[in-house]
Amino acid sequence: MAMKLGLQIGLRQTLAPQLIQSLRLLQVPILRLEQMLRQELSINPMLEEVETLETEEPDAPTTEEPVKEKKEEEKIDWDEFLGEESEFYNHKIKENQEKLEISSSYEKSLYDHLIEQLSFCKITEEEYHIGEFIIGNIDDNGFLTISLEEVCSTLKCSPEQAAKVLQLIQSFDPPGIGSRDLKEVLLLQLKEKGLEGGLAYKIVQEHLTDLNKKSPSQLAKILEVNLEKIEEALEIIKSLSPQPTLGKFTIGAQSIVPDLIVEKINGEFVVYHNDKYVPHLRVNPAYKGLLKKDNHSSEETKTYIKEKLDQARWLINAINQRRSTMVKVMQAIIEHQKEFFETGHSSLKPLTMEEIANKIGMHVATVSRVSNDKYVQTPYGVFEIRHFFDSGLTKDSGEELSKRTLKEKIEQMIKNEDPLNPLSDQMIYQLLQKEGINLARRTVTKYREELKILPARFRKRSVKDKNIKNSEQSQELDQTL
């Protein structure tokens, strides 16, 4: 048997452990950052915490000021590695275990829960980054807020890759996670129950919109099955959750501490990092003498001290870069959403992470890491940074409306509707058209489903129901008075 020898030439970038650590620092919210830094304080004797930095020596690097680097290679270039192949997968499980060891008192978020499951999947680094980006765009209700086309456009990956990774994530717990609409979340839950291909599955897949128009007997006739089976299938559908995260990962169960604070000073918006919870670190000066040539320390001791010294300096630099990166992203957001920050009442303009990334010259994955699971305190309240990113459309008048604003408008319309004659999706579509909002009819349905609002047929109340509700409200009022 003849053997063939071949030479394959390729360029592969390996992520150093320190770079991996810097990406973690950029990604975690401020309370987790505090825990990570205190852990470093406990294992690195070259680091010490100081309450005030007024007596610092001029050459001592601290987390209060950027480190003056003597070597160019010390600079952490996150963007350089985010789009390159590396051996990141080899570190994922170890990194995940370290996260779990940091603090058992920190309640796991939905993002952490999904990233943990992704970390244990045997996938390529490129697939991991796609998965991380997709997870970063799953909202608190468990729905994916962007399309696969946007994923491909942002990450420059193929549709097949994006679809493969999304399918993987949709197999994670909780059932239905990563769905894009109500139909998909119901189908995924039925599949998880082993009911794929059954009658309930078929009704959701082919006749979900008919549930608003057809009676059970009409469905039985269409599907050519008896009424009893239809009613059983409908009971199964009613038992499903329209929201994957319902009852889980509640925001109220964990403290929300803003990473950034925005204040208006002398007419200008100033962004600064919330350092209240971040330990101020510096290199311990007591060890400087151990590195002098004329001391009596062994070479082994000197090597150990130098290694820990390099780690300490690098960590301080990484913290400073995290701070400046987050501030830079937020400043760019404020420039785009100026009207909102001026009044607090103006609608948000459509904005994508890619727009901000291009504006400040960073990789979109960096912006995603900065925005996910982190909050900013503004003069009008505390918001998740991701809140300011939203796609949308332009009205006939030229006014830009974000997707969130459109959904709020639809929600308000339904809230104010006559319960005896609720608004159908077609009626909502026509009302929006009158306001100069050219939203497609199918998009109205999509947004209503994302709002977890039932079709008009299921919202309709009888006169009897309305009278009962009015009676209950009257009794409540009497008890209050």
Secondary structure as UniProt FT lines:
FT   HELIX           17..27
FT   HELIX           30..43
FT   TURN            45..46
FT   STRAND          47..49
FT   TURN            54..55
FT   TURN            58..59
FT   HELIX           72..74
FT   HELIX           78..82
FT   HELIX           89..102
FT   TURN            104..105
FT   HELIX           110..119
FT   HELIX           125..136
FT   TURN            140..141
FT   STRAND          143..144
FT   HELIX           148..155
FT   HELIX           159..169
FT   TURN            170..171
FT   TURN            175..178
FT   HELIX           182..192
FT   TURN            193..194
FT   TURN            196..197
FT   HELIX           199..207
FT   HELIX           209..212
FT   HELIX           216..223
FT   HELIX           227..238
FT   TURN            244..247
FT   HELIX           251..253
FT   STRAND          260..265
FT   TURN            266..267
FT   STRAND          268..273
FT   HELIX           275..277
FT   STRAND          281..283
FT   HELIX           285..291
FT   TURN            293..294
FT   HELIX           299..336
FT   HELIX           338..343
FT   HELIX           353..360
FT   HELIX           364..371
FT   TURN            372..373
FT   STRAND          375..378
FT   TURN            379..380
FT   STRAND          381..384
FT   HELIX           385..388
FT   STRAND          392..394
FT   TURN            396..397
FT   STRAND          400..402
FT   HELIX           403..415
FT   TURN            419..420
FT   HELIX           425..434
FT   TURN            435..436
FT   HELIX           441..450
FT   TURN            451..452
FT   HELIX           456..459
FT   HELIX           463..480
//
